[in-house]
Amino acid sequence: MNLANESQHKSRASTLPQTTPIVFVVDDDISVRESLELLIRCAGWRPELFASAQDFLAQPRALAPSCLVLDVGLPDLNGLDLQKRIAGDRTDMPIIFITGCGDVPMTVQAMKAGAIEFLTKPFGDEILLNAIRHAIERSQIALGHEEKIRVIRDCYASLTRREREVMMLVVSGRLNKQVGGELGISEITVKTHRGNVMRKMKADSLPDLVKMATRLRLTSTSKG
């Protein structure tokens, strides 16, 4: 597909959400996997199919918007157990459960654990496609947030120790004179460090810098 190839080419020099979204399918029924593969491919996404939870877990984390269409009744490790297993490190991959014998407690358990949809077979193609579209949108938002955090962390890593000290005090509300008094440096030196912090952090304003510090969880440890 030309569009997919173009997206994969552009992804090397652009942000993650521009890559072709991946729809992972974990179902032990080969007929279900084959039908979903065709449906997903026709919708313009990239299907990745697995017959068991173990096979899926052996797959490295995808660096693209993605979602997981997951059967509940898998052999060995079932769908609900797999959901628990990946809850911590694959938060950017929403889960859509599919099952042939769902019940209310099972549905509640899955949704409370973060699933975005719980579909009982048989279900219409458009119902599943809408769920996948919603899941991929959420994945794109999550990946975008992760990318912003990564950029901020890289900027923060470029600060010197003194610049980090100045930043901590500035975002906690200290004036330049107060910062200088606490660090034992002149107000002029504080202004120089503060300017370096703003430039290196690519902050447009003090409120912008405070938001960055909050994302880095720096403000929670600052003095009032």
Secondary structure, 3 states (H helix, E strand, C coil): CHHHHHHHHHCCCCCHHHCCCEEEEECCCHHHHHHHHHHHHHCCCEEEEECCHHHHHCCCCCCCCEEEEEECCCCCCCHHHHHHHHCCCCCCCCEEEEECCCCHHHHHHHHHCCCCEEEECCCCHHHHHHHHHHHHHHHHHHHHHHHHHHHHHHHHHCCCHHHHHHHHHHHCCCCHHHHHHHHCCCHHHHHHHHHHHHHHHCCCCHHHHHHHHHHCCCHHHCCC
